[in-house]
Amino acid sequence: MSEARREILTRLRGESGTNKAGVRDGAWSSSAGPRPRLDGSALEVFVDKLRQNSASVVRVDSEAAIIKAIGNFLRVEGQGQGQGQGLVVMPHPRLRELNWPNDLEIQCRAPRASDLNVLSLAAFGIAETGSLVLLSGTETPSEANFLPENFLCLVDRANLIEHMEEVWQHLRQQGDFPACVNLISGPSRTADVEQTIQLGAHGPRRLLVVIDEGSKNE
């Protein structure tokens, strides 16, 4: 970069209140910018938005209820041709340490393209848009969000936030950003063919969101 250009950019940053990364000072603040008012509690809006986007939602308050909700879903929706009620669980401690019953075929490992049912953990839930926030990593690989026919996701009530901007604020406070942040707001869909909605076009056909209201932020 030429010295003249560097000087111009430095002056522009100073006048616009941006830092060296080009981010406006205060952009990460919880008070930055106007945000829509939620019509209800964050939990109520989050559930309503998810259901509007064709997701199945179950609210629970105990580990036993989490297992029951997942088992019920697998019995009704989670059986493919020639396949049983198998569930691939991402290797996150929150999921791995659940007291899984013997009648569920549980495999704790990274996902494969042939997996029918996959369970992962959302880092946050955004009430404003009804979106799950999933962070890439060895414990919650991004493939889990896109490969299976049925995507199941656990989100803790303590990790529900009102607006999308808060996601970036939380991640910045935590330190290093993950390589990938995925926002999921329902099953995969397209209306490319005759403007008719088709589910499962580019990813999971079904989405189950289990909200653990008994969870506490640690």
C-alpha positions, 0 to 999 in steps of 0.5 A: 500500500502506498504511503499516500493511500495509508494516510487517506485511510488513516484519516477516514478511520479517524473521522468515521470512528473506525478502528484499524480493522475497519470496524466502527467503534462501538459496533460490538456494543449491546446498544449499537444501532436500532433493533426491532422490539420483540412481541413477547419474551425471547423464548416465545418469539424464538419458538414461534419463529422456528415453527413458522419456518417449519421446524418442530420444537419441543420445550423441556426442563430435564435430561429425561425430557430431552431423551424422551423428546428425541426418542419420540421424534426418532420413532415418528420421523427418524426411520428411513428405508431399512434403517432403525432408530439410529442417532449420530451424536456430535462429540460435545460433552453436553451431548455425549454425557446425556444418559442415553437409554439402551433402546436407542442406537447411539453413535458418538462420532463425526457425521457421514453422508449416509447418516439419517439422524444427527444431533448437535448443540447450538451455541445460541438461539436468536429470538429475532429470526428464530435461528440456531447459531452453530459454531464449527469445531471438532465437537460440533463439526459443520457437516452435521448441519447439512448432511443428514435427512433429519437434523436434531439440535439441542439449545439451552434456554440460558443461551437464547439471545434477542438479536443477531448482533449479540452473537458477534458481541458474545463471540468477540468477548470469548476470544478467537472466532470459529472458522465457520458460523452457521445460522439455521432457521428451519429445514432446507427449502427451495421454491425454484421449481414452479414456485412450490416450496420443497423441503430437503433440497440442499440439506436436512428435510426435517429439523427438531429443536429441543429447548432445555429450559432447565439449563443454566449458563455456566 
